[in-house]
């Protein structure tokens, strides 16, 4: 159960930062669903599978949110950021061209992801210990994603 809740949050944070340059249409508000009759022995496998399914279903909305946050932080439109990324630049490179540090973009993405984690704690989907673990992993993953050239 713990991995079913943590994996989607960590993976969505990683995807939020990865911002692959594809379509940017909203698919709606992401929600997590877990199989109701999963056997206890395969909880780890089922949790990973559910996380992958959730990510596939919500990939576009996660990318759009990440692009929007990054573009706002850099001071450009999301469309302009996507155009720059399609030329083979990383988000960090685009940010530095506009006088913004990559760390500022990472901080903005981390703040947004932390808010989502806090909402999950408030809703009872994560414990405070689980949230702390997720919050600790996000900055490094988001830094890697912002620096990645696609």
Beta strands, then each sheet from edge to edge (+ up, - down):
end
